[in-house]
């Protein structure tokens, strides 16, 4: 049987392009593939020349996908994911009926785990494997069928399935504010350390953004204690080390247990705070839709 005479660019150009499209960054693609930024830029430039269309806009040392680049990134990313998934099956690293759910660590621990029994009861034939991570989707090393992460974090060519709302408010241990009149005014939080989690890029809400969002002024010279992840900042709040920003979906269980309380009445509502994505594998497990529908119902509560 003769192979169809489709013209395909060399893989040496498609892999650098796919990584650059997924990260929307030449430098991050270079780090991932062990190449130089110049080499990535050259391969992408050759691909653009061969196709006769721009795939990226170059502005002030940053690159941004064009519509054509985003479309091609999804197709190439999906194709490479298909190849990786099939190789994993052939090597016995993944079962054909297995679903992989990629989830941010804090959502996985505080929100997802208490609900998983309900999913398995409703879908007894589905083998679900949860992969948790602090990194955005663009830095995950493993393919996934469905992913959950905070909206605004880098998602590359992953396909958005739906978004869900969340509320953000201060939380702290009851012992920290014992003797204080509750609820406090936001200005009163200046009396306590404000716990924060700093990442690069800063794609999570910070105290400054929260105060602005509720129409209040951030206290002058606040005592901010920074951690490298939200789960650690939240655990520091449970330990009474200060006041942290809490996302409702990840703190409601801890609040119900009495380990955290809301010292202020103010809430910042975010209608599209959480994003759920489909993986790039076009030959996806038919149970993927069941998982997405279940997540949509749970996140609608």
C-alpha positions, 0 to 999 in steps of 0.5 A: 500500500502506497503512503498518501503523498501529504506534504509534512514539515520535518519533525525537527521543526514541528517539535520545537513549534509545539513546545513553543506554542504550548508554553507560548515562549521560545525560552521555555521551549528551549529549556524543555527540549535542551536547545538554545532559544536561537535554535527554537526561533530558527526552526519556528521561522523556517516552519513559518516560511515553509507554510507562508503564514505567521504562527507567532507575533514577536513583541518586546522580546515576547511571543504570542500565538496567532490564530493560525499558530493556535490552531496548528498548535492544537493539531500538532500537540494532539498528534504528538500526544496520540503518539506518546499515548500509544507508545505508553500502551505498547510499553504497558505504562498505561491501560487502555481503559484508564483515565488520567485527571491532572489536578492542581495539588490543593484542589486535588487534596482538599476538593477532589479527594473527598468527592472521588468515592461519588465518582466511582459509585456513579462510574464503576467501570472507570479506572481513574488516575489522579496526577497532582502538580503545582506546575501549570499545564504547560510544564506537565510531563505526562499526558492527561485526559482531563485537567483542572487548574486556576484560570489564567495559568498557562494552558498552552494548546489544551482545549477548554471544556468549561469554567466554574466560579469560586469565591476568595476570602481571608482565612485564619486559625480561630486562635489567631483572632481570639479576643477580637470582635468578629467579623473584622474590617479588612483594615484590621488585618494589618495587625496580623501577618498576611500569608502569601504564595509567590510563584513565577509568573504570578498567576495566582491572586495576591493580597493586593489584588484581593483588597482592590477587588473588594474596593478597599485599600491594602494596609500600608507596609503589611507584614507579608510572609511568602511561601512557594505554594498555596497548600503550604500557605494554607497549612501555615494559616491552620497552624496559626501563623497568620491570615491567608487568602482562601479559595472557597472550594479548597477551604470549605472542608477545613472551615467545616472542621473548625480548623479555619474561620473567616475573620472578615465578611468580605468575599471576592466572587470570581465567575470563571476562576477554575478552568477544566480542559480536555487533553490533546489526545484526539482518540480519547477514552469515551469515558472522558465525557463522563468525567467532564460531566461529573466535574461540571455537576460537582463544580456547579454546587 
